[in-house]
Amino acid sequence: MAEYPDADRTAVATQVRRRAQAADVADRMLTKRWLVRSFALLHGASLLALLPVILAGGTVGDLPLYREWAMEAFEGGPIVGIDADWVYPLLAWLPIGGSNLLGAALYQLLWFLMTAALNWWAVWVLSEGGRSRRGMLAAYTFMLGFLLLSPVALLRLEGITGPLVIVGLVWLSRRPLVAGTLLAVATWIKVWPAMVIGAVVAVHRERWLVVLAGLGVTVATAAVSAANGGLPHLLSFLTTQTDRALQLEAPIATPWVWLAALDVLGARVYQNRALATREVVGPLDGGAILLSTPLLLAGVAAICVLLLWARRRGADVHDLLLVGAFALVAASIVFNKVGSPQYLLWLLPVAAVAMLRPTAWWRRMTALLLVTSLLTTLVFPIFYMPLVRLEWFAVMLLSVRNALLVALLIAAVARIVQLGRDGLVAPPARVGTSTQPLAVV
């Protein structure tokens, strides 16, 4: 029997002890008690950070604009989306108006409480009430992503729609009508969940129930709009930003950001005061602006065709639905001339639900998404002013972040192709109505 020197024995014993400690920590984290503690710590720290603003009766992020709209409406003034065109779908009034129910001074607090309540609902559903270890891993993924993007997650409409999409995906097979309703409501708050619905329609067997629920929500929304004389403005959110220039952080704007940083060909960054954002202009930027929407639509259409092809070849439906949703959402970010930091919150719900059945591919993609989320927060708000001044470090940081977004899209599309090719090898996945709360069973 081989003899080990004392130093080697000590090293091996230390390594074994550390692994045992790590396993013990993991076991403790994957319990209902630690899940609740982690949620309370995350949201308690968030509340503490917002407390000075709340006590002063103020608002931060996008909430000053939201509150201004709500106060004007509550005081009998014009209602955007009803009396005038609006950048958001009509049901965005649910959180925007609801946060003003106790008055303007408590707007920030009510918004936070609403976001926290929806987050808890998503965490509870993902973890099956703290009973599923895999579900708790998915819940921790969601909370970690929320933490990394907290400067925007707590202060944008995406903080409201994300949990709705999570619950909708988890309940898709078990409660398709409810899931479809949640996804439709989320879409009528902020448009991006339509990409998730697109993946559902392309892949899921219960697609018609989801479409039926979506039509019901749409008809009800249109009826409310018509009853208040707002029907001419109901779809204004689709066209109100068509004349926008390239936003500074948008992936498609990266070449012009570099031209501005190099101070060549007249490229520059400027403040769009009407929209309170920075945009970039330069040679041929009009072509990029003109082509961005057609490129986005073409990319979405191509991905939907790939999903239909992969489904017909018997691809694993669970993977195909979530990868397809991820690819569609990523395309709507990469080809968008608007590049707000909260757009990373569009991808997080899909990745969190995917971690209910974490394949090696999804582990890599989720890790890459979390890194991209961290870089996004470094870009905005931490190094945003250096970026506006086109300092080299900030421009490089943004470029790496945008490259990772493109990599996420390419990887998702490649995965769809791989699933389609593998579909003829493995038997087609069965989409049933199991009581297990997974997106596709």
DOROLUM-372696 format. One line per 5 residues: number of its first residue (from 0); their letters; for each residue x negated, y negated, z negated of N, C-alpha, C. Coordinates in steps of 0.001 Angstrom, whole numbers. Each point is the difference from the previous one (the first is absolute). Layout:
<sites>
NUM	A	X,Y,Z,X,Y,Z,X,Y,Z ~ ...;
</sites>
This chain:
<sites>
0	MAEYP	-851,1190,0,851,-1190,0,-885,-1238,0 ~ 344,-987,872,-855,-1178,155,30,-850,-1258 ~ -1180,-499,-356,-128,-916,-1145,-60,-1427,541 ~ 750,-910,-673,-4,-1405,388,-771,-786,-1045 ~ -839,-933,443,-670,-881,-962,1036,-745,-839;
5	DADRT	-419,-400,-1187,910,-711,-900,591,-1235,653 ~ -824,-730,775,487,-1227,649,1122,321,983 ~ -159,1122,745,1028,377,965,1281,427,-707 ~ -175,754,-1117,1181,414,-763,772,-1213,-521 ~ -730,-992,-468,630,-1214,-520,747,-737,1103;
10	AVATQ	-609,-65,1174,632,-694,1121,1282,706,430 ~ -59,1350,68,1175,770,385,1108,-161,-1031 ~ -380,70,-1286,992,-153,-1061,652,-1384,47 ~ -797,-1012,272,538,-1369,98,977,-114,1156 ~ -366,616,1135,867,-61,1175,1325,718,-270;
15	VRRRA	-71,1166,-628,1214,753,-324,879,-793,-961 ~ -652,-616,-1007,758,-783,-979,700,-1194,668 ~ -701,-671,914,599,-1147,689,1175,423,871 ~ -152,1141,672,1111,492,816,1207,348,-866 ~ -252,594,-1142,1092,339,-913,689,-1252,-512;
20	QAADV	-800,-1037,-302,575,-1261,-463,839,-652,1087 ~ -515,38,1248,749,-582,1114,1312,736,219 ~ -46,1347,-108,1224,789,156,987,-306,-1110 ~ -521,-212,-1219,872,-321,-1131,680,-1350,206 ~ -756,-985,499,572,-1319,274,1083,114,1077;
25	ADRML	-292,786,1048,976,182,1081,1268,657,-530 ~ -151,1005,-862,1169,668,-573,844,-961,-830 ~ -676,-855,-758,744,-960,-821,690,-1058,853 ~ -676,-426,1090,599,-1018,861,1245,531,702 ~ 7,1289,327,1130,582,713,1052,513,-975;
30	TKRWL	381,-854,-936,1089,282,-929,947,-1192,-1 ~ 1219,251,-406,1011,-1056,-4,-414,-1148,-917 ~ -600,333,-1152,-391,-1045,-945,-1012,-955,615 ~ -1024,555,672,-1023,-851,578,520,-744,1227 ~ 936,589,706,609,-701,1127,730,-1250,-485;
35	VRSFA	778,156,-1063,731,-1143,-553,-976,-1044,-533 ~ -1036,454,-685,-993,-936,-523,-697,-769,1123 ~ -347,704,1064,-677,-649,1119,902,-1036,658 ~ 1257,362,168,954,-948,586,149,-1232,-899 ~ 134,243,-1294,158,-1122,-941,-1244,-880,-21;
40	LLHGA	-1180,625,63,-1245,-778,-3,-102,-858,1251 ~ 295,578,1164,-79,-735,1255,951,-1193,-3 ~ 1238,230,-355,981,-1077,67,-98,-947,-1186 ~ -481,518,-1134,-254,-896,-1131,-1118,-986,311 ~ -1070,503,620,-1105,-882,391,454,-999,1060;
45	SLLAL	849,451,908,517,-904,1033,853,-1101,-624 ~ 840,384,-952,836,-997,-683,-861,-992,-769 ~ -1040,500,-644,-900,-875,-748,-673,-1009,929 ~ -400,463,1189,-634,-908,960,971,-1068,482 ~ 1283,356,99,1008,-951,479,598,-849,-1119;
50	LPVIL	-306,334,-1244,667,-642,-1130,-142,-1527,-15 ~ -1186,-563,261,-85,-1469,12,942,-636,1014 ~ 133,621,1171,907,-526,1023,1446,126,-467 ~ 335,1157,-585,1375,227,-466,368,-986,-1099 ~ -894,-197,-978,292,-911,-1110,144,-1443,473;
55	AGGTV	-715,-332,1068,100,-1358,552,1212,-161,915 ~ 731,1093,217,1161,-58,884,-372,-132,1456 ~ -1215,417,351,-484,-150,1366,97,1273,803 ~ -538,-32,1206,-69,1148,887,-1310,-65,776 ~ -466,1148,461,-1230,56,795,222,904,1197;
60	GDLPL	-1005,42,897,90,831,1194,1042,-539,959 ~ 836,880,531,1086,-420,881,1239,-420,-773 ~ 0,209,-1309,1194,-266,-785,430,-1472,-55 ~ -914,-980,53,484,-1392,57,937,-236,1182 ~ -320,580,1158,864,-154,1168,1302,754,-197;
65	YREWA	-89,1232,-528,1212,772,-268,922,-773,-949 ~ -585,-546,-1064,806,-716,-997,629,-1255,600 ~ -746,-671,867,540,-1201,642,1235,348,827 ~ -84,1096,776,1165,434,771,1179,329,-920 ~ -295,735,-1078,1068,416,-917,638,-1201,-694;
70	MEAFE	-807,-921,-471,541,-1181,-693,877,-823,930 ~ -445,-164,1228,783,-776,969,1347,662,251 ~ -4,1329,137,1248,722,236,911,-56,-1224 ~ -566,185,-1184,792,5,-1225,597,-1379,-292 ~ -632,-1036,501,496,-1361,-225,949,-461,1095;
75	GGPIV	424,912,868,975,-325,1024,-588,-468,1311 ~ -1301,80,140,-656,-412,1236,59,1083,1051 ~ -652,-222,1125,-7,1009,1078,-690,1289,-447 ~ 509,1100,499,-542,1320,-325,-748,515,1225 ~ -1317,147,-128,-773,527,1126,436,1428,288;
80	GIDAD	77,330,1265,511,1301,411,1495,-17,257 ~ 704,-988,-576,1430,-186,224,255,-1296,765 ~ -537,-1074,-525,201,-1317,619,-1144,-405,920 ~ -1086,726,-37,-1158,-333,827,-805,1266,258 ~ -841,-35,1028,-876,1131,282,-926,245,-1190;
85	WVYPL	-416,1265,-139,-826,364,-1149,-1045,1005,430 ~ -1132,-44,-654,-1102,891,329,241,1418,-517 ~ 932,176,-948,268,1307,-592,1393,509,373 ~ 202,1327,-1,1346,545,153,894,-422,-1169 ~ 1307,84,209,952,-604,-931,-54,594,-1408;
90	LAWLP	-242,1319,-128,12,615,-1324,-1206,-375,-853 ~ -928,-773,564,-1064,-562,-841,580,-915,-1067 ~ 1249,-432,222,669,-809,-1021,262,783,-1290 ~ 27,1326,66,236,785,-1224,-1060,-286,-1056 ~ -1305,162,296,-1000,-353,-1012,-216,-1507,-121;
95	IGGSN	62,-724,1123,-291,-1437,-47,1083,-741,-776 ~ 1250,326,251,1083,-627,-748,151,571,-1395 ~ -203,1319,-129,162,635,-1315,-954,-531,-1040 ~ -1190,-377,411,-984,-515,-959,348,-1385,-514 ~ 987,-640,617,404,-1342,-431,1256,11,-859;
100	LLGAA	498,1178,-347,1269,100,-732,-56,-639,-1379 ~ -1166,2,-633,-141,-593,-1338,-654,-1380,51 ~ -81,-552,1190,-548,-1338,138,-1416,0,536 ~ -396,-1161,511,-1302,-126,659,-1165,270,-946 ~ 144,-352,-1279,-1110,140,-951,-373,1453,-247;
105	LYQLL	951,913,198,-248,1420,-252,-172,793,1292 ~ -190,-694,1114,-85,672,1296,-1161,990,37 ~ -1178,-442,-430,-1177,864,26,193,1236,-879 ~ 591,-187,-1167,214,1126,-914,966,1010,593 ~ 1113,-468,557,972,934,571,-581,740,1201;
110	WFLMT	-802,-697,799,-636,682,1134,-931,1110,-496 ~ -773,-305,-1025,-900,1010,-558,784,1191,-542 ~ 1053,-258,-763,788,1085,-591,652,855,1084 ~ 470,-630,1067,592,746,1100,-1041,890,676 ~ -1189,-555,243,-1071,778,613,-413,1167,-895;
115	AALNW	-142,-262,-1298,-401,1052,-941,1049,1106,-70 ~ 1289,-382,-11,1063,1004,-54,-14,893,1238 ~ -174,-599,1173,-52,789,1229,-1242,889,29 ~ -1117,-515,-491,-1216,818,-74,212,1210,-903 ~ 663,-224,-1126,254,1111,-916,907,1045,651;
120	WAVWV	988,-454,737,880,928,726,-823,852,962 ~ -892,-643,753,-845,741,951,-899,991,-735 ~ -617,-420,-1084,-882,879,-777,783,1176,-577 ~ 1191,-258,-511,842,1043,-594,418,1032,1047 ~ 390,-483,1172,438,908,1067,-1187,798,535;
125	LSEGG	-1132,-648,216,-1186,709,484,-414,1111,-953 ~ 22,-286,-1284,-514,944,-1007,1062,965,-507 ~ 1227,-82,560,1119,813,-501,188,-211,-1495 ~ -18,-1239,-396,191,-309,-1417,-1163,435,-866 ~ -1203,80,592,-1169,410,-762,-162,1492,-128;
130	RSRRG	731,777,813,-60,1464,-97,-922,626,1034 ~ -328,-739,1056,-800,555,1097,-1418,-561,-42 ~ -995,871,-66,-1395,-456,-14,-366,-651,1338 ~ 415,624,1092,-257,-613,1303,738,-1337,124 ~ 1226,-19,-525,761,-1240,30,-669,-1098,-806;
135	MLAAY	-608,370,-1122,-711,-1003,-798,-1243,-494,732 ~ -669,889,743,-1132,-435,821,466,-1011,1046 ~ 1160,269,625,551,-946,971,350,-1322,-669 ~ 558,72,-1211,364,-1222,-724,-1233,-814,-358 ~ -1062,684,-422,-1254,-711,-309,-580,-646,1260;
140	TFMLG	131,676,1136,-456,-578,1263,732,-1308,276 ~ 1307,31,-173,809,-1207,211,-412,-1108,-964 ~ -182,332,-1271,-358,-1025,-986,-1391,-562,248 ~ -932,857,424,-1345,-491,291,23,-958,1191 ~ 742,365,1040,129,-896,1139,663,-1309,-386;
145	FLLLS	1012,82,-843,683,-1203,-478,-965,-883,-790 ~ -839,632,-824,-998,-759,-758,-973,-709,933 ~ -512,725,989,-987,-589,914,593,-1158,795 ~ 1307,53,259,662,-1051,774,878,-893,-864 ~ -211,38,-1309,887,-711,-933,136,-1495,266;
150	PVALL	-1032,-715,503,201,-1430,255,1127,-293,991 ~ 305,962,892,1124,-196,913,1175,918,-342 ~ -263,1145,-610,1065,963,-282,1051,-565,-941 ~ -422,-862,-902,922,-574,-985,682,-1263,494 ~ -393,-488,1168,427,-1338,410,518,-44,1425;
155	RLEGI	379,1155,554,492,62,1371,1180,961,70 ~ 752,-91,1065,1135,900,205,-431,1453,142 ~ -1254,236,429,-487,1372,123,26,732,-1332 ~ -141,-723,-1093,89,619,-1318,1384,533,-296 ~ 1003,-489,719,1375,471,-146,271,1165,948;
160	TGPLV	-444,-123,1241,335,1015,1002,-815,1282,-158 ~ -1237,-101,-484,-844,1186,-126,635,1110,-822 ~ 450,-271,-1230,641,1056,-787,1248,573,662 ~ 775,-829,695,1193,505,694,-386,1014,1073 ~ -1092,-276,720,-468,931,1034,-486,1298,-637;
165	IVGLV	-697,-94,-1126,-467,1211,-683,1173,891,-383 ~ 1001,-560,-658,1151,793,-423,744,542,1211 ~ 126,-821,1049,670,472,1203,-699,1187,632 ~ -1326,-35,71,-738,1116,579,90,1252,-873 ~ -97,-179,-1297,52,1158,-896,1367,677,51;
170	WLSRR	1058,-771,126,1355,547,8,499,362,1404 ~ -838,-75,996,440,112,1378,690,1324,302 ~ -545,1111,-454,601,1302,287,1153,318,-931 ~ -121,-431,-1253,1015,354,-988,1218,-900,81 ~ -221,-1295,250,1101,-969,41,-177,-915,1208;
175	PLVAG	186,521,1203,-320,-796,1195,823,-1273,135 ~ 1271,35,-394,814,-1215,97,-500,-1083,-952 ~ -330,399,-1228,-537,-966,-961,-1363,-506,468 ~ -821,932,478,-1326,-386,498,127,-975,1161 ~ 895,304,942,209,-891,1129,485,-1369,-429;
180	TLLAV	854,-30,-1004,493,-1283,-517,-1134,-817,-608 ~ -846,657,-792,-1128,-699,-627,-967,-539,1051 ~ -302,820,1014,-916,-441,1049,605,-1150,804 ~ 1308,61,233,656,-1077,748,43,-1290,-809 ~ 304,104,-1278,-6,-1191,-856,-1394,-620,-31;
185	ATWIK	-1028,858,-140,-1379,-503,8,-315,-708,1313 ~ 501,545,1117,-246,-618,1304,696,-1352,113 ~ 1180,-119,-579,724,-1268,34,-505,-985,-1047 ~ -1000,412,-775,-702,-930,-885,-1287,-465,672 ~ -777,942,527,-1234,-308,728,-130,1041,1107;
190	VWPAM	-257,-385,1206,215,855,1178,-833,1277,20 ~ -1168,14,-618,-952,1090,209,538,1408,-251 ~ 949,245,-949,476,1382,-176,687,574,1233 ~ 317,-848,996,546,531,1251,-970,980,638 ~ -1303,-184,-233,-987,936,547,137,1379,-642;
195	VIGAV	288,25,-1282,215,1267,-696,1263,670,536 ~ 1046,-793,200,1237,544,566,-272,569,1391 ~ -848,-674,773,-347,506,1329,-615,1384,-54 ~ -889,222,-970,-608,1327,-155,1039,1031,-414 ~ 919,-394,-870,1065,906,-436,862,409,1190;
200	VAVHR	392,-971,806,861,278,1159,-713,909,999 ~ -1293,-169,138,-753,811,958,-208,1434,-476 ~ -14,224,-1317,-472,1281,-520,1041,755,-817 ~ 734,-682,-855,786,676,-1031,1313,573,522 ~ 400,1163,-500,1226,646,434,1246,-771,-424;
205	ERWLV	-82,-696,-1122,1138,-768,-495,-4,-1425,553 ~ -609,-199,1158,-154,-1360,537,1339,-705,184 ~ 1029,744,400,1269,-664,295,685,-496,-1262 ~ -206,687,-1123,537,-511,-1267,-734,-1272,-410 ~ -1304,-27,249,-778,-1202,-311,436,-1151,896;
210	VLAGL	201,287,1290,473,-1032,924,1389,-488,-407 ~ 868,926,-397,1353,-376,-432,-48,-926,-1202 ~ -852,342,-970,-143,-857,-1178,-537,-1372,397 ~ -971,1,904,-562,-1271,453,1029,-859,707 ~ 832,634,833,1057,-749,678,994,-570,-1003;
215	GVTVA	306,783,-1044,920,-491,-1028,-532,-1244,-696 ~ -1286,29,-361,-610,-1161,-651,-25,-1188,958 ~ -307,264,1267,-63,-1071,991,1368,-632,220 ~ 1038,832,123,1359,-525,193,430,-813,-1219 ~ -299,492,-1192,367,-735,-1208,-728,-1343,-73;
220	TAAVS	-1279,0,364,-777,-1244,0,562,-984,1015 ~ 315,499,1194,574,-859,1035,1356,-545,-425 ~ 794,810,-700,1315,-445,-464,-136,-1136,-1007 ~ -938,135,-925,-243,-1081,-974,-442,-1265,717 ~ -890,166,972,-468,-1149,765,1143,-663,754;
225	AANGG	826,803,674,1114,-545,771,1016,-697,-900 ~ 270,580,-1177,966,-595,-921,-443,-1368,-486 ~ -1307,-240,26,-528,-1290,-451,-434,-888,1167 ~ 377,396,1224,-319,-809,1169,-1453,49,407 ~ -723,1055,-394,-1430,55,270,-411,937,1110;
230	LPHLL	962,555,731,-326,997,1012,-1008,-497,1055 ~ 74,-1278,431,-1000,-461,983,-1440,63,-514 ~ -176,50,-1320,-1345,1,-579,-418,1384,-515 ~ 864,1001,183,-240,1297,-626,-1316,625,445 ~ -337,-114,1268,-1218,618,533,-1096,-1016,266;
235	SFLTT	111,-1163,-598,-985,-1056,255,-1397,382,-471 ~ -89,929,-957,-1312,414,-512,-854,676,1073 ~ 648,473,1066,-735,664,1079,-736,-987,902 ~ 411,-1266,-22,-560,-972,948,-626,-1225,-654 ~ 138,-160,-1304,-459,-1249,-624,-1521,-141,-5;
240	QTDRA	-731,1108,182,-1458,-99,-33,-648,275,1356 ~ 798,-50,1059,-552,328,1313,-1017,-1034,486 ~ 94,-1232,-494,-918,-1045,457,-1201,-182,-923 ~ -194,920,-924,-1137,-108,-909,-1315,281,709 ~ -1065,-629,-497,-1341,274,505,-567,1225,-721;
245	LQLEA	-1282,297,228,-648,1152,-636,-333,-334,-1451 ~ 550,766,-927,-328,-236,-1410,-1432,442,-273 ~ -655,-724,-869,-1424,188,-257,-360,1445,-320 ~ 826,676,-819,-365,1338,-468,451,1127,921 ~ 771,-298,1029,537,1054,872,-1126,750,715;
250	PIATP	72,1322,70,-1038,753,710,-191,-466,1441 ~ 1096,-328,670,-90,-401,1397,-712,-1338,162 ~ -104,-775,-1084,-639,-1316,49,-1501,61,-265 ~ -540,1168,-315,-1401,116,-412,-992,-599,1009 ~ 128,241,1324,-968,-616,927,-20,-1522,-89;
255	WVWLA	1157,-618,-186,53,-1461,-72,-549,-515,-1330 ~ 137,798,-1049,-619,-374,-1275,-1522,-53,153 ~ -558,975,716,-1448,5,217,-438,-1158,903 ~ 795,-315,1012,-319,-1148,836,-3,-1284,-827 ~ 973,-122,-896,49,-1182,-869,-1181,-15,-960;
260	ALDVL	-365,1179,-540,-1132,72,-927,-1305,-365,697 ~ -110,371,1280,-1199,-329,782,59,-1408,581 ~ 1174,-636,-169,203,-1373,478,-272,-108,1498 ~ 639,893,760,-169,-19,1448,1373,-46,680 ~ 19,-539,1199,1160,-22,885,1219,-685,-624;
265	GARVY	-251,-858,-962,1074,-797,-578,931,740,-939 ~ -331,1213,-375,843,755,-933,-72,-635,-1383 ~ 1141,1,-709,25,-604,-1331,1162,570,-812 ~ -112,-160,-1307,1067,359,-935,700,-1292,-424 ~ 1332,49,-56,737,-1192,-417,1166,397,-905;
270	QNRAL	529,-972,-701,1095,216,-937,1337,-224,703 ~ 845,1027,23,1376,-149,464,835,-417,-1204 ~ 230,-1292,-130,654,-523,-1210,1463,423,-94 ~ 648,174,1127,1406,402,-23,176,1390,-605 ~ -977,883,243,78,1382,-489,-937,266,-1171;
275	ATREV	-772,-1034,-406,-927,117,-1126,-971,1156,188 ~ -594,70,1188,-965,1052,281,-1077,-522,933 ~ -1110,742,86,-1075,-370,918,93,823,1265 ~ -249,-654,1114,13,661,1294,-1286,-341,745 ~ -289,782,1036,-1232,-189,753,350,-196,1475;
280	VGPLD	-691,-929,645,217,-258,1417,-1339,51,715 ~ 54,257,1304,-1225,67,790,326,363,1429 ~ -1006,259,816,228,308,1412,804,1284,187 ~ 986,-71,855,850,1146,366,847,514,-1155 ~ 100,-770,-1096,830,461,-1115,1473,73,399;
285	GGAIL	402,-820,985,1381,68,474,338,1359,577 ~ -975,630,663,221,1337,532,229,1018,-1100 ~ -801,-105,-1066,163,920,-1130,1354,-204,-675 ~ 402,-1261,-150,1296,-299,-605,1126,569,861 ~ -135,-192,1321,1031,468,921,86,1519,39;
290	LSTPL	-1150,669,-105,-39,1452,144,214,759,-1302 ~ -113,-682,-1143,60,716,-1282,1312,746,-177 ~ 1120,-662,279,1298,675,-172,186,1145,996 ~ -282,-201,1314,86,1149,911,-925,1154,-392 ~ -1216,-321,-477,-909,1049,-448,576,756,-1194;
295	LLAGV	584,-742,-926,597,629,-1177,1126,938,423 ~ 880,-498,861,1131,820,448,-482,1215,785 ~ -1024,-196,838,-531,1126,772,-654,1027,-920 ~ -729,-480,-1006,-618,916,-950,1024,801,-775 ~ 1056,-668,-443,1070,687,-730,680,1028,897;
300	AAICV	290,-392,1231,654,925,935,-881,1215,273 ~ -1295,-227,190,-913,1110,276,-65,967,-1179 ~ -25,-531,-1203,-47,862,-1186,1295,800,-125 ~ 1136,-629,289,1272,724,-60,32,1136,1025 ~ -532,-244,1189,-72,1063,1018,-881,1145,-489;
305	LLLWA	-1133,-345,-618,-877,1028,-559,712,816,-1076 ~ 782,-675,-835,732,702,-1064,1014,976,597 ~ 723,-441,1021,969,887,645,-700,1193,646 ~ -1147,-258,634,-784,1083,613,-478,991,-1049 ~ -549,-513,-1094,-524,881,-1048,1126,805,-647;
310	RRRGA	1151,-623,-181,1134,716,-597,473,1129,908 ~ 68,-256,1291,439,1034,944,-982,1170,40 ~ -1237,-245,-328,-1013,1061,-20,-54,724,-1340 ~ 914,-342,-907,87,721,-1262,-979,-449,-1057 ~ -393,-1272,27,-926,-519,-1012,632,28,-1384;
315	DVHDL	-838,87,-1003,470,-29,-1387,769,-1301,-238 ~ 1277,120,-324,878,-1168,-41,-351,-939,-1147 ~ -362,568,-1144,-349,-849,-1145,-1168,-916,341 ~ -1072,600,502,-1169,-799,382,335,-968,1120 ~ 750,484,977,281,-814,1180,801,-1246,-355;
320	LLVGA	981,146,-865,814,-1148,-400,-846,-1064,-685 ~ -803,419,-973,-761,-975,-770,-1152,-589,806 ~ -685,844,786,-1074,-527,842,588,-941,1048 ~ 1158,364,553,650,-865,978,400,-1332,-602 ~ 584,28,-1204,364,-1251,-670,-1241,-846,-260;
325	FALVA	-1072,653,-432,-1252,-709,-276,-548,-634,1276 ~ 30,741,1106,-521,-511,1264,830,-1173,507 ~ 1323,116,-90,874,-1080,468,-214,-1272,-812 ~ -96,152,-1316,-229,-1171,-853,-1377,-602,284 ~ -1008,863,150,-1351,-504,298,-22,-750,1326;
330	ASIVF	722,490,994,57,-688,1288,639,-1368,-136 ~ 1021,-92,-850,677,-1288,-185,-877,-1002,-736 ~ -1063,470,-630,-972,-890,-639,-1115,-365,979 ~ -560,1006,648,-1174,-210,855,324,-895,1194 ~ 1180,162,605,352,-765,1198,794,-1262,-308;
335	NKVGS	82,-357,-1261,795,-1151,-416,-861,-1253,-13 ~ 500,-1094,548,-766,-1245,-30,68,-664,-1368 ~ 906,484,-848,65,-431,-1394,-698,1066,-831 ~ -844,-412,-925,-797,990,-740,-38,-255,-1488 ~ 1154,-83,-620,62,-315,-1426,-526,1155,-853;
340	PQYLL	-599,-309,-1163,-587,1056,-831,1016,1007,-534 ~ 1246,-438,-184,1006,919,-534,361,1112,967 ~ -469,-90,1246,323,1049,960,-592,1346,-400 ~ -1048,-2,-823,-537,1285,-485,1020,735,-858 ~ 935,-748,-591,1056,619,-788,1001,743,879;
345	WLLPV	-79,-164,1309,841,785,900,-498,1436,99 ~ -1308,174,-87,-588,1339,139,19,787,-1307 ~ -71,-704,-1115,-122,664,-1306,1149,961,-303 ~ 1268,-359,227,1078,945,-323,-114,1322,752 ~ -381,-54,1267,-128,1229,798,-1115,871,-565;
350	AAVAM	-1142,-613,-314,-1116,765,-555,356,589,-1362 ~ 722,-745,-817,384,501,-1323,890,1232,126 ~ 985,-53,891,883,1159,192,-793,1176,572 ~ -951,-271,881,-816,1073,576,-790,735,-1072 ~ -348,-690,-1090,-772,639,-1058,824,974,-834;
355	LRPTA	1291,132,298,785,1066,-618,-464,1367,503 ~ -505,20,1229,-601,1218,573,-1325,-396,612 ~ -1011,-224,-833,-1242,-636,470,-912,933,777 ~ 27,-103,1317,-959,725,820,-1337,-727,-51 ~ -1040,647,495,-1326,-634,28,36,-1270,848;
360	WWRRM	757,42,1104,90,-1181,872,644,-1159,-735 ~ 1076,282,-715,685,-1082,-717,-846,-526,-1152 ~ -788,844,-626,-888,-499,-1058,-1000,-999,577 ~ -574,343,1157,-955,-915,637,676,-1297,426 ~ 1169,114,599,707,-1194,465,430,-887,-1161;
365	TALLL	450,607,-1069,417,-784,-1166,-1188,-700,-632 ~ -1126,711,-91,-1209,-634,-527,-419,-1181,867 ~ 63,185,1326,-358,-1083,918,982,-1163,-121 ~ 1275,315,-184,1004,-1051,-185,-258,-796,-1271 ~ -374,678,-1080,-281,-693,-1256,-1233,-895,129;
370	VTSLL	-1012,473,720,-1179,-840,253,406,-1222,821 ~ 824,217,1014,472,-1109,831,825,-981,-827 ~ 779,512,-933,787,-871,-882,-899,-858,-879 ~ -1057,610,-523,-951,-767,-811,-647,-1105,829 ~ -424,329,1212,-601,-1008,877,997,-1101,335;
375	TTLVF	1269,368,144,1030,-992,298,128,-1006,-1128 ~ -42,475,-1239,88,-910,-1144,-1265,-836,-131 ~ -1139,556,399,-1222,-811,9,105,-1122,1036 ~ 597,333,1164,199,-1020,1028,970,-1065,-487 ~ 1135,434,-549,1003,-914,-550,520,574,-1303;
380	PIFYM	-124,-731,-1089,-338,-1425,-93,-1459,-301,-369 ~ -810,1032,-293,-1281,-252,-666,-963,-801,877 ~ -194,433,1241,-948,-694,876,706,-721,1144 ~ 1238,-389,-224,762,-605,1090,-554,-1365,408 ~ -335,-842,-944,-522,-1322,356,-1363,99,692;
385	PLVRL	-914,872,-444,-1209,203,805,308,486,1420 ~ 1053,810,143,395,443,1338,492,-1184,827 ~ 812,-850,-594,484,-1190,704,-1174,-867,443 ~ -1055,-45,-829,-1200,-769,364,-924,788,934 ~ 431,1231,348,-728,866,931,-1404,331,-482;
390	EWFAV	-125,240,-1308,-1269,446,-548,-226,1460,413 ~ -1256,331,279,-319,1276,620,472,1206,-802 ~ -212,-36,-1304,387,1145,-819,1496,248,102 ~ 796,-1054,-63,1453,142,48,463,486,1369 ~ -632,-493,1063,359,447,1352,-339,1476,183;
395	MLLSV	-1147,424,-510,-373,1413,68,986,857,-785 ~ 396,-482,-1179,953,727,-840,1318,197,730 ~ 507,-1060,603,1245,99,762,-160,952,1181 ~ -1141,-61,682,-222,854,1170,-10,1474,-381 ~ -636,324,-1122,-18,1393,-473,1411,448,-354;
400	RNALL	741,-871,-698,1383,351,-358,823,267,1254 ~ -112,-867,992,772,174,1230,-431,1255,764 ~ -1288,299,-17,-480,1222,643,583,1242,-674 ~ 124,-40,-1308,589,1131,-726,1482,161,339 ~ 704,-1106,185,1405,90,405,124,674,1367;
405	VALLI	-869,-375,926,0,639,1319,-343,1482,-136 ~ -958,324,-874,-380,1399,-224,1165,804,-564 ~ 773,-593,-897,1174,686,-551,1005,319,1103 ~ 213,-951,901,933,222,1107,-512,1105,916 ~ -1254,-73,389,-563,1004,909,55,1393,-628;
410	AAVAR	-345,81,-1283,16,1293,-687,1411,573,-57 ~ 997,-852,-224,1381,475,-77,483,498,1362 ~ -318,-735,1055,402,435,1340,-691,1313,359 ~ -1291,108,-317,-728,1238,271,598,1172,-762 ~ 460,-264,-1216,614,1058,-809,1313,475,621;
415	IVQLG	786,-933,548,1237,403,677,-313,939,1158 ~ -1015,-358,788,-410,843,1128,-444,1377,-496 ~ -781,9,-1088,-466,1275,-557,1165,848,-482 ~ 964,-617,-677,1166,746,-478,783,576,1168 ~ 103,-772,1091,695,511,1173,-717,1176,623;
420	RDGLV	-1327,-86,89,-774,1113,566,74,1237,-877 ~ 2,-192,-1314,63,1131,-927,1387,596,-86 ~ 996,-724,506,1383,445,-164,301,1315,667 ~ -682,299,1129,248,1260,700,-668,1173,-686 ~ -922,-292,-926,-695,1066,-723,821,446,-1195;
425	APPAR	492,-994,-762,788,301,-1192,1479,-59,336 ~ 850,764,-739,1441,-71,235,525,-1379,-381 ~ 1058,-483,661,545,-1310,-300,411,-120,-1456 ~ -270,-1173,-588,389,-245,-1385,1505,-143,-83 ~ 554,520,-1068,1446,-52,-181,359,-1218,-842;
430	VGTST	925,-796,499,495,-1136,-763,1305,414,-631 ~ 16,114,-1294,1194,453,-681,547,-1017,-952 ~ 836,484,-924,600,-874,-998,-368,505,-1387 ~ -1236,364,-169,-463,485,-1286,191,-1045,-1069 ~ 174,430,-1222,133,-947,-1107,-1316,-579,-421;
435	QPLAV	-1096,471,578,-1291,-598,-319,-75,-1386,597 ~ -367,-1016,-800,49,-1376,482,-1215,-369,842 ~ -186,719,1113,-1067,-346,931,623,-615,1240 ~ -805,-784,722,505,-676,1181,536,991,1017 ~ -775,1048,267,425,1057,932,-424,1320,-601;
440	V	890,966,-25,-309,1274,-624,-84,1081,1066;
</sites>
